[in-house]
Amino acid sequence: MNYRAIIDKTGLTQDLSDDQVQILVDLATEEHYKAEDIIIPENSKTRDLYILSDGRISVVLNTPFENEQISVFESLQVGLVVGDISFVDGSPRSAAVVGKTATSFLRIPHDLLRERMAKDCNFGYLLMTNLAKILASRIRNTTLAFRNMSF
């Protein structure tokens, strides 16, 4: 699997040098899941970043009603970053990520990545800027979706 090609699809590498992109490649490990596996449980306290490399996922929220969940998002987009909110703010995971099919991810460990960001402040600044752009895009798309639903 070409980790670099997958990571380049994320938006995380914008304005990074080749050496800085290589940091992400070197930290990434490949993980495989079966259909219906819970990849990231809702409310877990992990902070790692995940990048979809193959398969289809669903982002699922628990409801206040017993044993009821809603799927808020499905994707098969290679390069989709998940876990970004918890990576940034340290809060528990706001939703679960479930494999709809057999799924593969690149996982980038939070602690190791933050260590590298602290050693290279330019890398850390650019990476956090890119994460902010990914999050802003999601907020903007959600806002537009709500606006379109109200008319």
VMD Tcl script that builds the backbone (N, CA, C; Angstrom):
set m [mol new atoms 453]
animate dup $m
set s [atomselect $m all]
$s set {name element resname resid chain x y z} {
  {N N MET 1 A 0.841 -1.177 0.000}
  {CA C MET 1 A 0.000 0.000 0.000}
  {C C MET 1 A 0.890 1.246 0.000}
  {N N ASN 2 A 0.537 2.202 -0.805}
  {CA C ASN 2 A 1.312 3.438 -0.908}
  {C C ASN 2 A 0.773 4.456 0.098}
  {N N TYR 3 A 1.369 4.489 1.285}
  {CA C TYR 3 A 0.910 5.389 2.343}
  {C C TYR 3 A 0.939 6.841 1.890}
  {N N ARG 4 A 1.981 7.219 1.172}
  {CA C ARG 4 A 2.131 8.619 0.741}
  {C C ARG 4 A 0.954 9.037 -0.137}
  {N N ALA 5 A 0.573 8.199 -1.079}
  {CA C ALA 5 A -0.529 8.538 -1.984}
  {C C ALA 5 A -1.837 8.718 -1.211}
  {N N ILE 6 A -2.064 7.880 -0.223}
  {CA C ILE 6 A -3.292 7.979 0.578}
  {C C ILE 6 A -3.260 9.244 1.429}
  {N N ILE 7 A -2.140 9.491 2.098}
  {CA C ILE 7 A -2.024 10.669 2.957}
  {C C ILE 7 A -2.136 11.951 2.138}
  {N N ASP 8 A -1.628 11.933 0.915}
  {CA C ASP 8 A -1.729 13.116 0.046}
  {C C ASP 8 A -3.181 13.469 -0.290}
  {N N LYS 9 A -4.108 12.513 -0.195}
  {CA C LYS 9 A -5.514 12.763 -0.511}
  {C C LYS 9 A -6.283 13.413 0.645}
  {N N THR 10 A -5.647 13.562 1.795}
  {CA C THR 10 A -6.352 13.996 2.999}
  {C C THR 10 A -6.544 15.497 3.125}
  {N N GLY 11 A -5.659 16.272 2.554}
  {CA C GLY 11 A -5.627 17.706 2.838}
  {C C GLY 11 A -4.640 18.036 3.939}
  {N N LEU 12 A -4.115 17.022 4.616}
  {CA C LEU 12 A -3.154 17.248 5.702}
  {C C LEU 12 A -1.795 17.720 5.197}
  {N N THR 13 A -1.476 17.435 3.950}
  {CA C THR 13 A -0.118 17.678 3.456}
  {C C THR 13 A 0.055 19.019 2.751}
  {N N GLN 14 A -1.001 19.818 2.679}
  {CA C GLN 14 A -0.903 21.106 1.992}
  {C C GLN 14 A 0.216 21.948 2.614}
  {N N ASP 15 A 1.113 22.440 1.782}
  {CA C ASP 15 A 2.237 23.314 2.159}
  {C C ASP 15 A 3.333 22.613 2.972}
  {N N LEU 16 A 3.209 21.308 3.205}
  {CA C LEU 16 A 4.274 20.583 3.903}
  {C C LEU 16 A 5.397 20.249 2.928}
  {N N SER 17 A 6.613 20.235 3.423}
  {CA C SER 17 A 7.745 19.792 2.608}
  {C C SER 17 A 7.690 18.269 2.473}
  {N N ASP 18 A 8.469 17.738 1.558}
  {CA C ASP 18 A 8.531 16.277 1.406}
  {C C ASP 18 A 8.992 15.614 2.706}
  {N N ASP 19 A 9.952 16.212 3.388}
  {CA C ASP 19 A 10.428 15.650 4.657}
  {C C ASP 19 A 9.328 15.656 5.713}
  {N N GLN 20 A 8.509 16.703 5.728}
  {CA C GLN 20 A 7.416 16.782 6.699}
  {C C GLN 20 A 6.318 15.772 6.375}
  {N N VAL 21 A 6.023 15.580 5.104}
  {CA C VAL 21 A 5.043 14.556 4.713}
  {C C VAL 21 A 5.573 13.178 5.107}
  {N N GLN 22 A 6.871 12.988 4.956}
  {CA C GLN 22 A 7.475 11.703 5.302}
  {C C GLN 22 A 7.297 11.381 6.785}
  {N N ILE 23 A 7.235 12.400 7.638}
  {CA C ILE 23 A 6.965 12.176 9.067}
  {C C ILE 23 A 5.627 11.456 9.219}
  {N N LEU 24 A 4.604 11.932 8.510}
  {CA C LEU 24 A 3.282 11.293 8.581}
  {C C LEU 24 A 3.341 9.861 8.057}
  {N N VAL 25 A 4.042 9.677 6.954}
  {CA C VAL 25 A 4.174 8.343 6.362}
  {C C VAL 25 A 4.860 7.400 7.343}
  {N N ASP 26 A 5.939 7.869 7.965}
  {CA C ASP 26 A 6.703 7.024 8.892}
  {C C ASP 26 A 5.912 6.660 10.143}
  {N N LEU 27 A 5.047 7.546 10.593}
  {CA C LEU 27 A 4.260 7.284 11.804}
  {C C LEU 27 A 3.036 6.407 11.548}
  {N N ALA 28 A 2.589 6.342 10.307}
  {CA C ALA 28 A 1.359 5.622 9.966}
  {C C ALA 28 A 1.546 4.112 10.041}
  {N N THR 29 A 0.536 3.453 10.577}
  {CA C THR 29 A 0.474 1.989 10.552}
  {C C THR 29 A -0.869 1.598 9.940}
  {N N GLU 30 A -0.871 0.486 9.249}
  {CA C GLU 30 A -2.082 0.018 8.583}
  {C C GLU 30 A -2.871 -0.886 9.517}
  {N N GLU 31 A -4.185 -0.662 9.572}
  {CA C GLU 31 A -5.067 -1.501 10.383}
  {C C GLU 31 A -6.229 -1.967 9.515}
  {N N HIS 32 A -6.671 -3.193 9.752}
  {CA C HIS 32 A -7.750 -3.796 8.966}
  {C C HIS 32 A -8.897 -4.179 9.893}
  {N N TYR 33 A -10.106 -3.968 9.403}
  {CA C TYR 33 A -11.310 -4.260 10.177}
  {C C TYR 33 A -12.301 -5.006 9.298}
  {N N LYS 34 A -13.145 -5.807 9.937}
  {CA C LYS 34 A -14.203 -6.526 9.237}
  {C C LYS 34 A -15.455 -5.645 9.180}
  {N N ALA 35 A -16.360 -5.989 8.276}
  {CA C ALA 35 A -17.643 -5.299 8.222}
  {C C ALA 35 A -18.303 -5.378 9.592}
  {N N GLU 36 A -18.900 -4.284 10.005}
  {CA C GLU 36 A -19.619 -4.131 11.276}
  {C C GLU 36 A -18.692 -3.965 12.484}
  {N N ASP 37 A -17.382 -4.025 12.291}
  {CA C ASP 37 A -16.463 -3.735 13.404}
  {C C ASP 37 A -16.598 -2.272 13.812}
  {N N ILE 38 A -16.536 -2.036 15.112}
  {CA C ILE 38 A -16.476 -0.669 15.621}
  {C C ILE 38 A -15.006 -0.270 15.617}
  {N N ILE 39 A -14.678 0.674 14.776}
  {CA C ILE 39 A -13.295 1.100 14.598}
  {C C ILE 39 A -12.922 2.108 15.674}
  {N N ILE 40 A -13.805 3.053 15.903}
  {CA C ILE 40 A -13.627 4.042 16.968}
  {C C ILE 40 A -14.933 4.078 17.762}
  {N N PRO 41 A -14.918 3.667 19.023}
  {CA C PRO 41 A -16.151 3.729 19.815}
  {C C PRO 41 A -16.481 5.172 20.221}
  {N N GLU 42 A -17.772 5.491 20.206}
  {CA C GLU 42 A -18.211 6.792 20.704}
  {C C GLU 42 A -17.808 6.918 22.174}
  {N N ASN 43 A -17.378 8.083 22.573}
  {CA C ASN 43 A -16.967 8.432 23.944}
  {C C ASN 43 A -15.617 7.857 24.352}
  {N N SER 44 A -14.922 7.161 23.458}
  {CA C SER 44 A -13.590 6.681 23.833}
  {C C SER 44 A -12.642 7.876 23.943}
  {N N LYS 45 A -11.615 7.729 24.732}
  {CA C LYS 45 A -10.708 8.833 25.014}
  {C C LYS 45 A -9.434 8.799 24.169}
  {N N THR 46 A -9.429 8.004 23.118}
  {CA C THR 46 A -8.261 7.948 22.247}
  {C C THR 46 A -8.176 9.222 21.420}
  {N N ARG 47 A -6.967 9.546 20.943}
  {CA C ARG 47 A -6.779 10.792 20.189}
  {C C ARG 47 A -6.059 10.577 18.862}
  {N N ASP 48 A -5.874 9.334 18.457}
  {CA C ASP 48 A -5.171 9.050 17.209}
  {C C ASP 48 A -5.984 9.516 16.008}
  {N N LEU 49 A -5.265 9.833 14.920}
  {CA C LEU 49 A -5.891 10.158 13.648}
  {C C LEU 49 A -6.025 8.881 12.825}
  {N N TYR 50 A -7.113 8.755 12.092}
  {CA C TYR 50 A -7.334 7.628 11.204}
  {C C TYR 50 A -7.586 8.166 9.805}
  {N N ILE 51 A -7.015 7.495 8.817}
  {CA C ILE 51 A -7.205 7.874 7.418}
  {C C ILE 51 A -7.735 6.653 6.678}
  {N N LEU 52 A -8.916 6.788 6.111}
  {CA C LEU 52 A -9.535 5.680 5.388}
  {C C LEU 52 A -8.708 5.357 4.144}
  {N N SER 53 A -8.276 4.102 4.047}
  {CA C SER 53 A -7.493 3.694 2.883}
  {C C SER 53 A -8.238 2.709 1.989}
  {N N ASP 54 A -9.280 2.061 2.520}
  {CA C ASP 54 A -10.073 1.135 1.710}
  {C C ASP 54 A -11.343 0.793 2.471}
  {N N GLY 55 A -12.422 0.607 1.729}
  {CA C GLY 55 A -13.670 0.180 2.336}
  {C C GLY 55 A -14.665 1.309 2.485}
  {N N ARG 56 A -15.710 1.017 3.247}
  {CA C ARG 56 A -16.808 1.970 3.462}
  {C C ARG 56 A -17.094 2.025 4.959}
  {N N ILE 57 A -17.261 3.252 5.467}
  {CA C ILE 57 A -17.543 3.432 6.894}
  {C C ILE 57 A -18.848 4.186 7.093}
  {N N SER 58 A -19.339 4.098 8.308}
  {CA C SER 58 A -20.491 4.875 8.736}
  {C C SER 58 A -20.113 5.551 10.048}
  {N N VAL 59 A -20.474 6.822 10.178}
  {CA C VAL 59 A -20.307 7.541 11.436}
  {C C VAL 59 A -21.653 7.478 12.137}
  {N N VAL 60 A -21.651 6.961 13.370}
  {CA C VAL 60 A -22.883 6.620 14.073}
  {C C VAL 60 A -22.927 7.329 15.418}
  {N N LEU 61 A -24.102 7.860 15.760}
  {CA C LEU 61 A -24.338 8.495 17.058}
  {C C LEU 61 A -25.348 7.692 17.851}
  {N N ASN 62 A -25.098 7.542 19.140}
  {CA C ASN 62 A -26.102 6.972 20.025}
  {C C ASN 62 A -27.159 8.036 20.292}
  {N N THR 63 A -28.400 7.607 20.449}
  {CA C THR 63 A -29.483 8.530 20.786}
  {C C THR 63 A -29.813 8.361 22.264}
  {N N PRO 64 A -30.627 9.257 22.804}
  {CA C PRO 64 A -31.025 9.099 24.208}
  {C C PRO 64 A -31.936 7.896 24.447}
  {N N PHE 65 A -32.434 7.303 23.358}
  {CA C PHE 65 A -33.335 6.165 23.486}
  {C C PHE 65 A -32.529 4.873 23.552}
  {N N GLU 66 A -32.942 3.966 24.355}
  {CA C GLU 66 A -32.215 2.723 24.588}
  {C C GLU 66 A -31.965 1.963 23.289}
  {N N ASN 67 A -30.705 1.610 23.070}
  {CA C ASN 67 A -30.279 0.800 21.924}
  {C C ASN 67 A -30.640 1.396 20.566}
  {N N GLU 68 A -30.741 2.705 20.481}
  {CA C GLU 68 A -31.047 3.329 19.202}
  {C C GLU 68 A -29.865 4.179 18.763}
  {N N GLN 69 A -29.489 4.007 17.493}
  {CA C GLN 69 A -28.397 4.773 16.917}
  {C C GLN 69 A -28.848 5.360 15.591}
  {N N ILE 70 A -28.190 6.451 15.203}
  {CA C ILE 70 A -28.452 7.016 13.886}
  {C C ILE 70 A -27.130 7.142 13.146}
  {N N SER 71 A -27.177 6.819 11.878}
  {CA C SER 71 A -26.015 6.993 11.020}
  {C C SER 71 A -26.084 8.402 10.451}
  {N N VAL 72 A -25.047 9.196 10.714}
  {CA C VAL 72 A -25.080 10.586 10.267}
  {C C VAL 72 A -24.244 10.826 9.021}
  {N N PHE 73 A -23.456 9.828 8.656}
  {CA C PHE 73 A -22.544 10.042 7.543}
  {C C PHE 73 A -22.016 8.696 7.090}
  {N N GLU 74 A -21.934 8.492 5.785}
  {CA C GLU 74 A -21.288 7.305 5.235}
  {C C GLU 74 A -20.296 7.742 4.184}
  {N N SER 75 A -19.185 7.019 4.098}
  {CA C SER 75 A -18.163 7.389 3.121}
  {C C SER 75 A -17.383 6.181 2.654}
  {N N LEU 76 A -16.925 6.276 1.431}
  {CA C LEU 76 A -15.948 5.333 0.905}
  {C C LEU 76 A -14.790 6.108 0.296}
  {N N GLN 77 A -14.655 7.374 0.699}
  {CA C GLN 77 A -13.639 8.268 0.157}
  {C C GLN 77 A -12.263 7.949 0.744}
  {N N VAL 78 A -11.392 7.400 -0.098}
  {CA C VAL 78 A -10.018 7.160 0.336}
  {C C VAL 78 A -9.384 8.495 0.690}
  {N N GLY 79 A -8.744 8.547 1.837}
  {CA C GLY 79 A -8.127 9.781 2.304}
  {C C GLY 79 A -8.974 10.532 3.313}
  {N N LEU 80 A -10.173 10.028 3.622}
  {CA C LEU 80 A -11.012 10.667 4.627}
  {C C LEU 80 A -10.324 10.582 5.984}
  {N N VAL 81 A -10.204 11.711 6.670}
  {CA C VAL 81 A -9.602 11.758 8.003}
  {C C VAL 81 A -10.720 11.661 9.031}
  {N N VAL 82 A -10.576 10.757 9.996}
  {CA C VAL 82 A -11.500 10.681 11.129}
  {C C VAL 82 A -10.685 10.711 12.411}
  {N N GLY 83 A -11.324 11.202 13.454}
  {CA C GLY 83 A -10.632 11.348 14.727}
  {C C GLY 83 A -9.987 12.706 14.900}
  {N N ASP 84 A -10.255 13.596 13.963}
  {CA C ASP 84 A -9.597 14.899 13.971}
  {C C ASP 84 A -10.047 15.791 15.128}
  {N N ILE 85 A -11.314 15.742 15.509}
  {CA C ILE 85 A -11.788 16.604 16.590}
  {C C ILE 85 A -11.098 16.227 17.899}
  {N N SER 86 A -11.087 14.952 18.234}
  {CA C SER 86 A -10.434 14.511 19.470}
  {C C SER 86 A -8.932 14.737 19.432}
  {N N PHE 87 A -8.336 14.611 18.259}
  {CA C PHE 87 A -6.911 14.890 18.138}
  {C C PHE 87 A -6.626 16.325 18.559}
  {N N VAL 88 A -7.472 17.249 18.113}
  {CA C VAL 88 A -7.251 18.663 18.380}
  {C C VAL 88 A -7.598 19.032 19.815}
  {N N ASP 89 A -8.788 18.623 20.296}
  {CA C ASP 89 A -9.238 19.156 21.590}
  {C C ASP 89 A -9.142 18.194 22.766}
  {N N GLY 90 A -8.822 16.937 22.523}
  {CA C GLY 90 A -8.644 15.983 23.614}
  {C C GLY 90 A -9.927 15.473 24.245}
  {N N SER 91 A -11.065 15.869 23.719}
  {CA C SER 91 A -12.340 15.398 24.256}
  {C C SER 91 A -12.615 13.966 23.798}
  {N N PRO 92 A -13.499 13.261 24.525}
  {CA C PRO 92 A -13.869 11.919 24.065}
  {C C PRO 92 A -14.473 11.964 22.670}
  {N N ARG 93 A -14.389 10.860 21.973}
  {CA C ARG 93 A -14.907 10.763 20.599}
  {C C ARG 93 A -16.394 11.109 20.584}
  {N N SER 94 A -16.784 11.984 19.655}
  {CA C SER 94 A -18.159 12.476 19.598}
  {C C SER 94 A -19.097 11.521 18.865}
  {N N ALA 95 A -18.543 10.550 18.166}
  {CA C ALA 95 A -19.348 9.582 17.423}
  {C C ALA 95 A -18.536 8.307 17.261}
  {N N ALA 96 A -19.221 7.248 16.897}
  {CA C ALA 96 A -18.537 5.986 16.605}
  {C C ALA 96 A -18.290 5.904 15.100}
  {N N VAL 97 A -17.224 5.219 14.730}
  {CA C VAL 97 A -16.944 4.913 13.337}
  {C C VAL 97 A -17.052 3.398 13.194}
  {N N VAL 98 A -17.910 2.967 12.276}
  {CA C VAL 98 A -18.207 1.547 12.093}
  {C C VAL 98 A -17.918 1.173 10.647}
  {N N GLY 99 A -17.294 0.029 10.441}
  {CA C GLY 99 A -17.059 -0.456 9.084}
  {C C GLY 99 A -18.351 -0.969 8.473}
  {N N LYS 100 A -18.715 -0.459 7.319}
  {CA C LYS 100 A -19.871 -0.982 6.597}
  {C C LYS 100 A -19.462 -2.184 5.748}
  {N N THR 101 A -18.187 -2.201 5.365}
  {CA C THR 101 A -17.589 -3.302 4.620}
  {C C THR 101 A -16.253 -3.600 5.301}
  {N N ALA 102 A -15.528 -4.571 4.797}
  {CA C ALA 102 A -14.154 -4.740 5.249}
  {C C ALA 102 A -13.444 -3.411 4.979}
  {N N THR 103 A -12.692 -2.935 5.959}
  {CA C THR 103 A -12.155 -1.573 5.915}
  {C C THR 103 A -10.694 -1.567 6.334}
  {N N SER 104 A -9.935 -0.690 5.707}
  {CA C SER 104 A -8.546 -0.470 6.101}
  {C C SER 104 A -8.335 1.008 6.396}
  {N N PHE 105 A -7.519 1.253 7.400}
  {CA C PHE 105 A -7.166 2.613 7.793}
  {C C PHE 105 A -5.670 2.718 7.978}
  {N N LEU 106 A -5.156 3.919 7.776}
  {CA C LEU 106 A -3.841 4.268 8.284}
  {C C LEU 106 A -4.089 4.967 9.617}
  {N N ARG 107 A -3.403 4.527 10.640}
  {CA C ARG 107 A -3.553 5.115 11.974}
  {C C ARG 107 A -2.276 5.865 12.309}
  {N N ILE 108 A -2.427 7.113 12.739}
  {CA C ILE 108 A -1.283 7.932 13.143}
  {C C ILE 108 A -1.440 8.227 14.629}
  {N N PRO 109 A -0.534 7.692 15.462}
  {CA C PRO 109 A -0.664 7.848 16.916}
  {C C PRO 109 A -0.506 9.306 17.363}
  {N N HIS 110 A -1.438 9.744 18.171}
  {CA C HIS 110 A -1.457 11.115 18.670}
  {C C HIS 110 A -0.152 11.496 19.358}
  {N N ASP 111 A 0.269 10.701 20.332}
  {CA C ASP 111 A 1.434 11.084 21.136}
  {C C ASP 111 A 2.697 11.219 20.297}
  {N N LEU 112 A 2.911 10.289 19.382}
  {CA C LEU 112 A 4.103 10.360 18.540}
  {C C LEU 112 A 4.041 11.545 17.581}
  {N N LEU 113 A 2.854 11.814 17.044}
  {CA C LEU 113 A 2.720 12.941 16.131}
  {C C LEU 113 A 2.907 14.263 16.873}
  {N N ARG 114 A 2.322 14.398 18.053}
  {CA C ARG 114 A 2.486 15.640 18.826}
  {C C ARG 114 A 3.953 15.853 19.209}
  {N N GLU 115 A 4.648 14.764 19.491}
  {CA C GLU 115 A 6.082 14.861 19.800}
  {C C GLU 115 A 6.849 15.431 18.608}
  {N N ARG 116 A 6.536 14.941 17.406}
  {CA C ARG 116 A 7.201 15.442 16.195}
  {C C ARG 116 A 6.808 16.887 15.911}
  {N N MET 117 A 5.565 17.237 16.193}
  {CA C MET 117 A 5.110 18.610 16.000}
  {C C MET 117 A 5.845 19.561 16.944}
  {N N ALA 118 A 6.127 19.110 18.154}
  {CA C ALA 118 A 6.851 19.943 19.123}
  {C C ALA 118 A 8.305 20.137 18.698}
  {N N LYS 119 A 8.884 19.134 18.067}
  {CA C LYS 119 A 10.281 19.233 17.613}
  {C C LYS 119 A 10.429 20.134 16.387}
  {N N ASP 120 A 9.399 20.186 15.551}
  {CA C ASP 120 A 9.424 20.999 14.331}
  {C C ASP 120 A 8.181 21.876 14.355}
  {N N CYS 121 A 8.327 23.075 14.916}
  {CA C CYS 121 A 7.175 23.970 15.106}
  {C C CYS 121 A 6.518 24.365 13.785}
  {N N ASN 122 A 7.306 24.502 12.721}
  {CA C ASN 122 A 6.734 24.824 11.419}
  {C C ASN 122 A 5.824 23.687 10.955}
  {N N PHE 123 A 6.297 22.456 11.103}
  {CA C PHE 123 A 5.490 21.282 10.771}
  {C C PHE 123 A 4.212 21.277 11.600}
  {N N GLY 124 A 4.322 21.503 12.907}
  {CA C GLY 124 A 3.158 21.515 13.789}
  {C C GLY 124 A 2.157 22.582 13.397}
  {N N TYR 125 A 2.669 23.786 13.091}
  {CA C TYR 125 A 1.793 24.887 12.687}
  {C C TYR 125 A 1.048 24.536 11.395}
  {N N LEU 126 A 1.771 24.063 10.397}
  {CA C LEU 126 A 1.146 23.742 9.115}
  {C C LEU 126 A 0.141 22.600 9.249}
  {N N LEU 127 A 0.485 21.585 10.025}
  {CA C LEU 127 A -0.427 20.447 10.194}
  {C C LEU 127 A -1.705 20.881 10.908}
  {N N MET 128 A -1.577 21.672 11.966}
  {CA C MET 128 A -2.768 22.134 12.677}
  {C C MET 128 A -3.604 23.068 11.795}
  {N N THR 129 A -2.947 23.874 10.964}
  {CA C THR 129 A -3.681 24.715 10.012}
  {C C THR 129 A -4.472 23.842 9.046}
  {N N ASN 130 A -3.852 22.779 8.556}
  {CA C ASN 130 A -4.545 21.878 7.633}
  {C C ASN 130 A -5.703 21.150 8.311}
  {N N LEU 131 A -5.511 20.745 9.566}
  {CA C LEU 131 A -6.612 20.131 10.311}
  {C C LEU 131 A -7.747 21.133 10.500}
  {N N ALA 132 A -7.406 22.380 10.785}
  {CA C ALA 132 A -8.433 23.417 10.948}
  {C C ALA 132 A -9.217 23.596 9.650}
  {N N LYS 133 A -8.544 23.540 8.515}
  {CA C LYS 133 A -9.226 23.671 7.225}
  {C C LYS 133 A -10.180 22.497 6.982}
  {N N ILE 134 A -9.754 21.286 7.353}
  {CA C ILE 134 A -10.617 20.111 7.209}
  {C C ILE 134 A -11.858 20.270 8.087}
  {N N LEU 135 A -11.651 20.669 9.340}
  {CA C LEU 135 A -12.778 20.854 10.259}
  {C C LEU 135 A -13.692 21.984 9.788}
  {N N ALA 136 A -13.117 23.087 9.327}
  {CA C ALA 136 A -13.929 24.207 8.844}
  {C C ALA 136 A -14.772 23.790 7.642}
  {N N SER 137 A -14.205 23.007 6.764}
  {CA C SER 137 A -14.951 22.526 5.601}
  {C C SER 137 A -16.136 21.672 6.031}
  {N N ARG 138 A -15.929 20.834 7.029}
  {CA C ARG 138 A -17.029 19.988 7.518}
  {C C ARG 138 A -18.126 20.831 8.161}
  {N N ILE 139 A -17.733 21.829 8.940}
  {CA C ILE 139 A -18.730 22.708 9.563}
  {C C ILE 139 A -19.506 23.452 8.481}
  {N N ARG 140 A -18.794 23.977 7.496}
  {CA C ARG 140 A -19.446 24.706 6.399}
  {C C ARG 140 A -20.421 23.787 5.653}
  {N N ASN 141 A -20.017 22.567 5.334}
  {CA C ASN 141 A -20.899 21.635 4.624}
  {C C ASN 141 A -22.120 21.266 5.454}
  {N N THR 142 A -21.935 21.104 6.758}
  {CA C THR 142 A -23.059 20.801 7.647}
  {C C THR 142 A -24.027 21.973 7.693}
  {N N THR 143 A -23.499 23.180 7.790}
  {CA C THR 143 A -24.336 24.381 7.802}
  {C C THR 143 A -25.151 24.480 6.516}
  {N N LEU 144 A -24.494 24.246 5.378}
  {CA C LEU 144 A -25.196 24.296 4.103}
  {C C LEU 144 A -26.277 23.214 4.006}
  {N N ALA 145 A -25.978 22.035 4.534}
  {CA C ALA 145 A -26.964 20.948 4.509}
  {C C ALA 145 A -28.189 21.314 5.351}
  {N N PHE 146 A -27.968 21.903 6.527}
  {CA C PHE 146 A -29.104 22.330 7.361}
  {C C PHE 146 A -29.895 23.438 6.682}
  {N N ARG 147 A -29.195 24.369 6.054}
  {CA C ARG 147 A -29.891 25.450 5.355}
  {C C ARG 147 A -30.763 24.877 4.234}
  {N N ASN 148 A -30.223 23.948 3.491}
  {CA C ASN 148 A -30.957 23.356 2.380}
  {C C ASN 148 A -32.152 22.532 2.854}
  {N N MET 149 A -32.054 21.954 4.051}
  {CA C MET 149 A -33.164 21.170 4.602}
  {C C MET 149 A -34.312 22.066 5.043}
  {N N SER 150 A -34.013 23.312 5.369}
  {CA C SER 150 A -35.054 24.188 5.931}
  {C C SER 150 A -35.886 24.869 4.848}
  {N N PHE 151 A -35.550 24.662 3.585}
  {CA C PHE 151 A -36.329 25.296 2.510}
  {C C PHE 151 A -37.067 24.294 1.697}
}
mol reanalyze $m
mol bondsrecalc $m
mol representation Tube
mol addrep $m
